[in-house]
């Protein structure tokens, strides 16, 4: 059977054995809104709780708009011009607006990425675009600590602004249930010490620290606690996108109401159920921009681990155009050995090093199933840096798992996740 999975900005195809029982997991999705600009305008002018944004801007001298970095395909270029119009109508000129790119501990955006993130129209209006720098303590304000003892350091530009707006995307998140909502603030614009605590090994080891889990998820609860200590935004705007990156929903207003509404829509759009765990799951890292690095691509692996049987196999397709990821994750993966054997310090309240949390998530999946990475464009240096076998094709990955006796003797049940982490798959 021929299958196609997202790979960078294209699709990678391959053939699965004809005697396999293959199920392609295609969420039912939701129709794209007919007029995205009109939908955004309506959301801004009729928010979920509180006054329209133009009214909230009156009497304010400055505004900060927190936007996601390049790893999230948020349609900022659609909403920012409409938002700036309303801020100006309320008395805040574009020159008094700072667009703060929420990098968390990711690298700052390149010049080309700033254009992609913000859009030419907003840039031409004269806004200030700046990146968050988590490791620069002087750029943060201390706002106490959470009940778990995590110190709250938040970007000073957010704290000092008269009007605060967050703009994000609600999609499944491997640790916090869903992205969007409070995650714009933590880890988005939090300081390094706060982010290390937010990703503490003890929190991540909790069985509810997973995609689609909102009730009883300690990671999501910690994000809310940090965001509350920082000061919730005056306006939150969250999008829900289709697998084709079309707008299916835009929600604006009070942050908790917005996040709840967007999560409900994402669940209905992206969910799919299997009758039984698969022997082998063929997944992607979601394509560009999420599969730029193996670090981000881990999200596709973790999504597959939710539906693979113990001892099964995971084949992940990812472009890895920027390699493994940060220097810290490169060093961790170079020294961890077999991820299936790596153990975090489960008594620790904070990660000991940047990006350790992604290795912890990879280790969970590797302990459960054999992982093979498919990246035909990977140079030898990248193949040596990735801690799982990396091959050129889906067919090569199938052959590798056959050598490991992963398929077994009976009919192989295979599940295919073309959109990887953007699919909410569960076993009935």
C-alpha positions in Angstrom: 0.0 0.0 0.0 1.4 3.4 -0.9 1.3 6.1 1.8 2.2 9.7 1.9 3.3 11.7 4.9 4.2 15.4 5.5 7.9 16.0 5.0 9.2 19.6 5.2 7.0 21.6 2.8 6.3 18.5 0.7 5.2 14.9 1.1 7.2 11.8 1.3 5.7 8.6 -0.1 6.5 5.0 0.4 5.1 1.5 0.1 4.0 -0.7 3.0 3.8 -4.5 2.6 0.7 -5.7 0.8 -0.1 -8.2 3.6 -0.2 -5.6 6.3 -3.5 -4.4 7.7 -3.1 -0.6 7.2 -5.3 2.1 8.6 -4.6 5.7 7.6 -5.7 7.9 10.5 -7.5 10.8 8.9 -9.3 13.1 11.4 -12.7 14.2 10.2 -11.5 17.8 10.4 -13.7 20.9 10.2 -14.6 23.2 7.4 -12.4 26.2 6.9 -14.1 29.5 7.6 -15.4 31.1 4.3 -13.9 34.6 5.1 -11.0 34.4 7.6 -10.5 38.2 7.8 -14.2 38.6 8.6 -14.0 35.9 11.2 -11.0 37.6 12.9 -12.8 41.0 12.8 -15.9 39.5 14.4 -13.8 37.8 17.1 -12.0 41.1 17.9 -15.2 43.1 18.0 -17.2 40.6 19.9 -14.8 39.0 22.3 -15.5 36.2 24.8 -15.7 38.4 27.9 -14.9 42.1 28.2 -15.0 45.0 25.8 -13.9 45.1 22.2 -10.1 45.6 21.9 -10.5 49.2 20.6 -12.3 50.1 23.8 -9.7 48.3 25.9 -7.0 50.4 24.2 -8.5 53.8 25.2 -6.3 55.7 27.6 -3.4 53.3 27.2 0.0 54.5 25.9 1.6 51.2 24.8 0.8 47.6 23.9 2.7 44.4 23.6 1.5 41.6 21.4 3.1 38.2 22.2 3.3 35.9 19.1 4.7 32.4 18.6 8.0 31.7 17.0 8.6 30.0 13.7 7.8 26.6 15.1 4.0 27.4 15.2 2.2 28.2 11.9 0.0 30.9 13.5 -1.7 33.1 10.8 -0.3 36.3 12.4 -0.2 38.2 9.1 -4.0 37.7 8.9 -4.8 39.1 12.4 -2.1 41.7 13.1 -3.2 44.3 10.5 -6.8 44.1 11.8 -5.6 44.2 15.4 -3.3 47.2 14.8 -6.3 49.1 13.2 -8.3 48.6 16.3 -5.5 49.6 18.6 -4.9 52.8 16.6 -8.7 53.5 16.8 -8.3 53.3 20.6 -5.4 55.6 20.6 -2.3 53.4 20.5 -0.2 54.0 17.4 1.8 51.2 15.7 5.0 52.8 16.8 3.9 52.3 20.4 3.2 48.6 19.8 5.9 45.9 20.5 5.4 42.5 18.8 7.3 40.2 21.2 8.3 36.8 19.6 7.8 34.1 22.3 10.9 32.0 21.7 10.9 30.2 25.0 14.4 28.7 25.0 14.4 28.4 21.2 16.8 30.4 19.1 15.7 33.9 18.1 14.1 34.3 14.6 16.1 35.2 11.6 15.3 38.2 9.5 13.4 36.1 7.0 11.5 34.4 9.8 10.4 37.7 11.2 8.8 38.5 7.9 7.1 35.1 7.8 5.9 35.4 11.5 4.7 39.0 11.4 3.8 39.7 7.8 4.8 42.6 5.5 1.7 44.7 6.3 2.3 44.8 10.0 6.0 45.5 9.5 5.2 48.3 7.1 2.9 49.9 9.7 5.9 50.6 11.9 5.6 48.2 14.8 8.6 47.2 16.9 9.5 43.5 16.6 11.7 42.1 19.3 12.6 38.6 20.4 12.4 37.2 23.9 15.7 36.1 25.4 15.1 33.6 28.2 18.7 33.5 29.3 19.0 37.3 29.9 17.9 37.7 33.5 18.1 41.5 33.2 15.3 41.4 30.7 12.9 39.8 33.1 10.8 40.7 36.2 10.4 38.4 39.2 6.8 37.7 40.0 7.1 35.4 43.0 6.8 31.6 42.8 4.2 28.9 42.2 3.0 26.4 44.8 5.5 23.9 43.3 8.3 26.3 44.1 8.9 27.4 40.5 10.3 31.0 40.4 8.3 33.2 38.0 10.5 35.3 35.8 8.6 37.0 32.9 9.8 39.3 30.1 9.9 42.9 31.3 8.4 44.2 28.0 5.2 42.3 28.8 5.1 43.4 32.4 5.7 47.1 31.5 3.2 47.3 28.7 -0.1 49.2 29.4 -2.1 46.7 27.2 -1.1 43.0 26.9 -2.3 40.7 24.1 -1.3 37.1 23.3 -1.7 35.5 20.0 -1.4 31.7 19.6 -2.5 28.4 18.1 -4.3 25.6 19.9 -3.1 22.2 18.8 -2.2 19.0 20.6 0.8 19.3 22.9 2.8 16.3 24.0 3.1 17.5 27.7 0.6 20.2 28.3 -2.5 18.7 26.6 -2.8 21.6 24.1 -0.8 24.6 23.1 -2.1 28.1 23.2 -3.7 29.8 26.2 -1.2 30.2 29.0 1.7 28.7 27.1 2.2 32.0 25.3 3.5 33.2 28.6 5.1 30.0 29.9 7.3 28.9 28.4 6.8 31.5 25.6 8.2 34.6 27.4 9.4 33.1 30.7 13.0 33.2 32.0 15.3 30.2 31.8 14.9 29.3 35.5 11.1 29.4 35.1 11.2 27.2 32.0 13.5 24.7 33.6 11.0 24.4 36.5 8.0 24.2 34.2 9.7 21.2 32.5 10.7 19.5 35.8 11.2 15.7 35.5 8.7 15.0 38.2 6.0 16.9 36.5 6.7 15.3 33.1 6.6 11.8 34.6 3.0 12.2 35.7 0.7 10.0 33.7 -1.6 13.0 32.8 1.3 15.0 31.4 0.3 14.1 27.8 -1.5 15.3 24.7 -5.3 15.9 25.0 -5.1 15.8 28.9 -6.4 19.0 30.4 -8.0 17.8 33.7 -5.3 16.8 36.2 -2.4 17.7 33.9 0.3 19.1 36.2 2.2 20.7 33.3 -0.8 22.6 32.1 -1.6 23.6 35.7 1.9 24.9 36.2 1.6 26.9 33.0 -1.6 28.5 34.3 0.0 29.2 37.7 2.9 31.0 36.1 0.7 32.9 33.7 -1.5 34.1 36.5 1.5 35.2 38.6 2.8 37.1 35.5 -0.6 38.8 35.0 -3.0 37.4 32.5 -3.3 39.2 29.1 -6.0 41.8 28.5 -6.9 39.9 25.3 -6.0 36.4 24.1 -6.5 35.4 20.5 -6.2 31.7 19.7 -6.6 30.0 16.3 -7.6 26.5 15.4 -6.3 25.3 12.0 -7.1 22.4 9.7 -4.5 19.9 8.7 -4.1 22.0 5.5 -3.3 25.0 7.7 -6.6 26.7 6.9 -8.4 28.7 9.6 -11.3 26.7 11.0 -11.8 28.8 14.2 -10.6 32.0 15.7 -11.4 32.8 19.4 -10.7 36.1 21.1 -11.3 37.5 24.6 -10.7 36.4 28.1 -7.9 33.8 28.1 -9.6 30.9 29.9 -12.8 31.1 27.9 -10.8 31.4 24.7 -8.6 28.4 25.5 -11.6 26.3 26.5 -13.5 27.1 23.3 -10.5 26.5 21.0 -9.7 23.2 22.7 -13.2 21.9 22.2 -13.0 22.8 18.6 -9.6 21.2 18.2 -10.7 18.0 19.8 -13.7 17.7 17.6 -11.7 18.4 14.5 -8.5 16.4 15.1 -9.6 13.3 17.0 -9.5 9.7 15.7 -10.0 6.3 17.4 -8.4 2.9 16.8 -10.0 -0.4 17.9 -6.7 -1.8 19.2 -3.0 -0.7 19.5 -1.0 -0.9 16.3 2.0 -3.2 15.8 3.7 -0.4 13.8 2.9 3.2 13.5 4.1 5.3 10.6 4.0 8.9 11.6 5.4 12.3 10.6 6.6 15.3 12.6 3.9 17.4 11.0 6.0 18.8 8.2 7.3 22.4 8.1 7.8 24.2 10.4 7.6 21.6 13.2 10.0 19.1 11.5 12.9 21.6 11.1 14.7 19.8 13.9 14.8 16.4 15.4 14.0 18.1 18.8 10.7 19.3 17.5 10.1 16.1 15.5 10.0 14.1 18.8 6.4 15.3 19.0 5.5 13.1 16.1 7.2 10.1 17.8 5.4 10.7 21.1 2.0 11.0 19.3 2.6 7.6 17.7 3.6 6.1 21.1 0.1 6.6 22.4 -1.3 4.1 20.0 1.5 1.6 19.4 1.6 -1.7 21.3 4.5 -2.3 23.8 7.3 -3.8 21.9 6.1 -2.4 18.6 7.7 -0.1 16.1 7.5 3.6 15.2 8.6 4.9 11.8 8.9 8.7 11.9 9.3 10.8 8.7 10.9 14.2 9.3 13.0 16.7 7.3 15.4 17.9 10.0 16.6 20.8 7.8 18.2 22.5 10.8 19.6 19.3 12.3 19.1 18.0 15.8 18.3 21.3 17.6 19.9 23.4 20.3 23.5 22.9 21.4 22.2 21.5 24.7 20.0 18.8 23.1 22.9 17.9 20.8 25.1 17.3 23.8 22.4 15.4 25.6 21.7 13.1 22.7 25.4 12.6 22.1 26.0 11.3 25.6 22.7 9.6 26.5 23.3 6.3 24.6 20.2 4.3 23.9 17.2 6.6 24.7 15.3 3.5 25.9 17.8 3.1 28.7 18.1 6.7 29.8 16.4 7.7 33.1 15.7 11.2 34.3 16.0 12.2 38.0 12.3 11.7 38.9 12.8 13.4 42.2 14.0 16.7 40.6 11.6 19.7 40.6 13.5 21.3 37.7 15.3 20.1 34.6 19.1 20.2 35.1 19.8 21.4 31.6 18.0 23.1 28.7 15.9 20.7 26.5 16.4 17.7 28.9 12.6 17.4 28.8 12.5 16.4 25.2 15.0 13.6 25.9 12.7 12.5 28.7 9.7 12.4 26.2 11.8 10.5 23.6 12.9 8.0 26.3 9.3 7.3 27.2 8.5 6.4 23.6 11.8 4.5 23.0 11.1 2.4 26.1 7.8 1.4 24.6 8.7 0.8 21.0 11.6 0.6 18.5 12.0 3.9 16.6 13.4 4.4 13.1 13.8 7.9 11.6 13.3 8.4 7.9 15.2 11.4 6.5 16.5 10.9 3.0 18.1 14.4 3.0 20.1 13.7 6.2 23.9 14.2 5.8 26.2 11.6 7.6 26.9 14.1 10.4 23.2 14.3 11.2 22.7 10.5 11.0 25.4 10.2 13.6 23.9 12.7 15.9 20.4 11.3 16.0 20.1 8.6 18.7 17.8 6.3 16.7 18.6 4.6 13.3 18.1 7.0 10.4 17.3 5.6 7.0 16.5 6.9 3.5 13.0 5.6 2.9 9.9 4.2 4.5 10.7 0.9 2.8 14.2 0.9 4.4 12.5 1.5 7.8 10.2 -1.5 7.3 13.1 -3.7 6.4 15.0 -2.5 9.5 12.0 -3.4 11.8 11.7 -6.7 10.1 15.3 -7.5 11.1 14.4 -6.6 14.7 11.4 -9.1 14.5 9.1 -6.2 15.4 6.3 -7.2 13.0 5.9 -10.7 14.5 4.4 -13.7 12.9 0.7 -12.8 12.5 -0.9 -10.1 10.3 0.7 -6.8 11.0 -1.6 -4.0 12.2 -0.2 -0.7 11.0 -1.5 2.8 11.6 -0.4 5.7 9.5 -0.4 9.3 10.8 0.3 11.6 7.8 0.1 14.7 10.0 1.8 13.2 13.1 1.4 15.4 16.2 -1.5 17.3 14.7 -3.6 14.1 15.0 -5.3 13.2 18.3 -5.2 9.4 18.1 -6.4 7.1 20.8 -7.1 3.5 21.3 -10.8 2.7 22.1 
